[in-house]
Amino acid sequence: MSLLNDPPLDFPRKVIKKNGRGRPILEEYEIPEQAKEAVLKEMYPFEGVPSLSETRYDLHEGKNFLVGDFKVIREQDVNYLVSPYYYSSGGTAIDWMPARSEQD
C-alpha cells in the first residue's frame, strides 16, 4: 500500500462523510465475503497475514475483534485496512495486536 494516491479497489463504495461542498472525503468499500481473503492478503502491511477467522486486538478501541470483520476505507485518495471499530477509535491494521484474554 502506497501512502499517496492509491488506485481505487474494484468494489462499490458507500459515502460515510462529505466535505462542506458535498464531495466524499471518506468512503467504505462494500467487499463481498468471497473476496475478503484476497483483499486482506493484498492490503495487510506485515508478514504473517492473519486468517479471517482469527481474533485480533485493536489497540485504540481496547477490544478484540474477528479479522474477517475488517473494513477497507478510502480517505484522501488512500485505501486503508481498518478494524471494525475504525469509526469510533481510528484503528488501522498497524494497530492490530494478538488477541487479549479478558484477564489481560
N, C-alpha and C positions, 0 to 999 in steps of 0.2 A: 504494500500500500504506500503510495507516494503521499507527500504532505500537501501538494498543491494540485488542483485541477485533475482529480481522478475522473476517468470516464465514468459515466453513469452505468450502473449494473442494468442488466437486461430484464428488469422486473418492473411492474407498475409501482407507482409511489403515491402515497397519500400525504397531503399537506397537513403538517402539525402546527406550524407557526408561520405567520406572514409578517413582512415588514410594514411600515406605515403606508406604503403605496400599494399594498395588496399582493406583492410578489412573494413567493415562497422563500423562506430562509431556513426552514427545517422541514425535511420530508422523511417519511419512513417507507422503506421498501416493503412490499407485500410479497414475501418469499414463500412459495408453496413448500409444503413439508418434504416432498420428494427432492427438492433442490437444496435443502438446508445443509446437508452434509458437505456437498461440493462448495457451497458458499463459505462455510466455516473453514474448510481446508484452504481455500484461496485467501481468505482475509485474516486468519489467525496470525498474529505477528511473531510468534515464538515457535521453536521446535517442540514436538510433542503435542500435537493438536488433540484436545480432549474429544471424547466421543459425545454424541448428542445426549446420551443417557447419563453422563457424568454430572455430578454435583460440584459446583464451584462456589466460592465466597466472594461477594462484591465488597471490596474494602470501603467504598463510600457509603453504601447502604447499611453495611454491617449485617448482611443476611446471606444465607445460602440460596442458590437457585439452580435449576436444571439447565445445563448448557443448551439444550435444544430449544429453550425459550428465548434465546438471544434475539436481538433486533439488529437491523442494519439501517442506519440513518444517513441522510445526505445533508450536509450543512456547509455552506460557503464553498460549494464545488468539491467537497471531500466526502468520501464514504467512510463511515465509522462502524466498527463491530462493537456493539454495546450490550450490557446486561439488560434484563427486563426491567430493572429499576432505574434506567437512564433518566427518565423524565422526572423522577423525584430526587435523584442524587448525583447524576452525571457519570456513573461508572462505565468506562470503556474496557475493552479486552485487556489493556495493560493493568487494570485494577482487579482482574480475576485471580484469586488465590485458591489453594486447595481448600476443600470444604472444611468447615469447622463443626465440631460437635457442640451440643448445647452447653457442655461444661466449660468450653473454652472462653 
